[in-house]
Amino acid sequence: MNNLNQPLSLKNGKVIKNRIFKGAMSEQITKGNRPDLAYAELYGAWANGGAGVLVTGNVMVDYTALGSADDVVIEDERDLDLLKAWAKAGTANDTVLLMQINHPGKQSPKDLSPVPVAPSSVALGGAVAGFFNKPRALSENEILDLIKRFAKAAHVAEKAGFSGVQIHAAHGYLISQFLSPIHNVRDDKWGGSLENRMRFLVEVYRAMRAATSSDFIIAVKLNSADFQKGGFSEEESVQVVECLVKEGIDLVEISGGNYEAPAMLDGVKESTKKREAYFLDYAQKVRSVCTVPLVITGGFRSQTAMSEAVASGVLDMVGLAKPFALLPDLPNRIFGGTYQTLTTPQPRLGVAKLDKMLGSMVEMNWYMHQMKLISQGKQPNPNKSAWGIFFAMLVAQGKGAFRRERA
Ligand SMILES: Cc1cc2nc3c(=O)[nH]c(=O)nc-3n(C[C@H](O)[C@H](O)[C@H](O)COP(=O)(O)O)c2cc1C
């Protein structure tokens, strides 16, 4: 038997049927912020494709704080019926379906947030700085309100029939901003020491636990590090995992980077890319404290690398994102013996100036286009040109096409 096809038990007794984990990809497959039936179509295809776990693209907790214009938002039960249809399709075929819950903090593009919120009033830097406004610092009451919003979204997700939720604490969004000593310079109990910087994450976890049943899965996606000098480090990340495991988290997924240093999309250095899994070194460091299922996402492509990683014991599940936009039945292909590896394209326009500014946005939209095709019952189109995506972005969004897309 293929070692990727072995079941895995969570501490609440739930069994994940195999070791393949579809990481979150913001879908942007319909206009607006409702989980239209296209979501059920897309997740039905993925559930039938054989993954053990499917994580949804990030679902936001506030209509006024979006990472992308067409993010799904949950503030209340107004879309419960649509969420039920999504959950039913995504849990078919004994699939564990986790809703990723997020708040973008300052990583909310200029045209969506004139004044975004963040732990501190520290602007984003680097190449992406021009796409985002300088944030204002959250008040204590606003922090407490946000914790309630995360808990409410988890409660609604359970009511709709999702197997669990995943707290998005990675990639430079609000929770990750709280964790970072660069982005969080508060001098109250929400900033300063690591214990204080992780307080928001821990309180979000506790509030979600209190708002849901004991067998509802609560997972987290955390950065191994931010890959920035003076930022959230591997040592701190290990301590956060240790704390969350003690608190009772069910599963930990590791990624890395943020908009300023996007390690999650490109990996860190050439040698790491060759080895496929970007964050494997960190997995070795965190393994001893992570006694719950550990997932590493980023770079896995070949079945050999996936099988070896699971066999090594440093992780329990392999996380993949982009490959699922091209091969929704990738797990079935592995188990059927018809999959070896896949190259995931990095579509670019071929004009240096444009690519520098917009290359990663075109790439993200290219993968979103593939998800849209699947949600319409069509086959993905790996030959879709980057220029085709670029013009579609212009037509669909006008000026907003130049906003930074998420990861
Ligand atoms: C189109 C697209 C959307 C993404 N949206 C999210 C998201 O909503 N939440 C998240 O945690 N990661 C998101 N990611 C990052 C992936 O989950 C994953 O960490 C990254 O793509 C690396 O994995 P891969 O090499 O297997 O693609 C997104 C990636 C892509 C390509």
The ligand as a Gaussian input file, in Angstrom:
#p B3LYP/6-31G(d) Opt

LIG

0 1
 C       -4.357000      31.286000      -6.102000
 C       -3.816000      31.063000      -4.709000
 C       -4.542000      31.477000      -3.602000
 C       -4.058000      31.249000      -2.310000
 N       -4.843000      31.593000      -1.242000
 C       -4.461000      31.250000       0.022000
 C       -5.329000      31.448000       1.116000
 O       -6.463000      31.926000       0.984000
 N       -4.883000      31.075000       2.339000
 C       -3.647000      30.504000       2.533000
 O       -3.310000      30.148000       3.661000
 N       -2.810000      30.306000       1.516000
 C       -3.196000      30.633000       0.262000
 N       -2.368000      30.345000      -0.799000
 C       -1.063000      29.714000      -0.536000
 C       -1.165000      28.177000      -0.603000
 O       -2.012000      27.640000       0.398000
 C        0.206000      27.522000      -0.430000
 O        0.707000      27.835000       0.851000
 C        1.204000      27.951000      -1.514000
 O        0.581000      28.014000      -2.796000
 C        2.371000      26.961000      -1.591000
 O        1.927000      25.649000      -1.857000
 P        2.088000      24.984000      -3.325000
 O        3.533000      25.107000      -3.685000
 O        1.667000      23.557000      -3.139000
 O        1.202000      25.754000      -4.230000
 C       -2.815000      30.600000      -2.116000
 C       -2.063000      30.208000      -3.226000
 C       -2.550000      30.410000      -4.524000
 C       -1.739000      29.942000      -5.690000

